[in-house]
Amino acid sequence: MPATVRLARHAMNTRFELVLHGEDPVALRAAGEEALDEIDRLEGQLSLFRPTSEIAHLNARASREPVRVTPAVFALLQHAQRLHAETGGAFDITLAPLLRCWGLLGSTTGRVPGPEELEEVRTRIGMRWIHLNERDLTVRFARDGVMLDLGAIGKGYAVDRAVEILRDAGIASALLHGGTSTAYALGRPPDAAAWQVAVDGPPRSPGGARPLLAVVPLRDESLSVSAVWGKAFQAHGKTCGHVLDPRTARPAENAVLAAVVLPSATETDAFSTALLVVGGAGHERIGNLRPDMRTLLVAQRPGDERLACEARGVRLETAA
């Protein structure tokens, strides 16, 4: 008899949930637990806040000397470097000093820094300061004060690695999501041609209901959603989102939500952030970076409940 197993675990400062379908519930549970164990392991390797992680080790030493990392972490940093170049700097893993400057590094309270403070911190961000030596698998920061934060790519990377484990275990039908912001659909559910994942828009009022924007069919694909309201704070009568634009050193203001669909969760995680940063002016360019990319971009004018939605390959609901 077909079985369904549901598992959940807290990791990477979010809740991961997993639904698996198959014939053997024991095998399903074992594979699911192994996948979640891999996410736990990667948190210990990639977390900015764990002093024993490879990223924390880099942040502590790489401005003084080349630091060797594992092949997997080196490959991930290379991938991040390529994505930074492809997005024209809209995706950037060196934002930790800027997040700290805005009071958003490990906090949601937020603060507005002064112009001089912003100008100083801008001298310490940018992938130009990260030197990757492929021969030795070493990383060197070209100046003091540089810090890496993989928060905009690490969750997607962990989802991809977890899905690899499920595939290796012979799992053909599963849905995994981390904090509802990145989901991966492995195969299809038993009773449908694809998994159906909803994308909700911004609340129409503080604490109010969120309108349904789209229901996205996924099969062996990932969907990532980036939005400004999840950890926003108020300052000087203005809402400041937690997603910062590396090019301006200020909160992203060109969109309120961006969603990206691709076969790679690592890339949907990064590209959804980049698309939120560039907004409508860069939608076509970002959307053309991969031939199979589907996107949804939402903008909202202050004081206007109407949403301006741009969709490429995503069918909007009438409620949008």
Sequence and secondary structure as in RCSB ss.txt:
>XXXX:A:sequence
MPATVRLARHAMNTRFELVLHGEDPVALRAAGEEALDEIDRLEGQLSLFRPTSEIAHLNARASREPVRVTPAVFA
LLQHAQRLHAETGGAFDITLAPLLRCWGLLGSTTGRVPGPEELEEVRTRIGMRWIHLNERDLTVRFARDGVMLDL
GAIGKGYAVDRAVEILRDAGIASALLHGGTSTAYALGRPPDAAAWQVAVDGPPRSPGGARPLLAVVPLRDESLSV
SAVWGKAFQAHGKTCGHVLDPRTARPAENAVLAAVVLPSATETDAFSTALLVVGGAGHERIGNLRPDMRTLLVAQ
RPGDERLACEARGVRLETAA
>XXXX:A:secstr
  EEEEEEEEETTEEEEEEEEES HHHHHHHHHHHHHHHHHHHHHH SS TTSHHHHHHHHTTTS EE  HHHHH
HHHHHHHHHHHTTTSS TT HHHHHHTT SS SS     HHHHHHHHTT SGGGEEEETTTTEEEESSTT     
TTTHHHHHHHHHHHHHHHTT  EEEEEETTTEEEEEE  TTSSSEEEEEE   SSTT    EEEEEEESSEEEEE
EESSTT EEETTEEE S EETTTTEE  S SEEEEEES HHHHHHHHHHHHHHGGGGHHHHHTSSTT EEEEEE 
 TT    EEEEES  B TT 
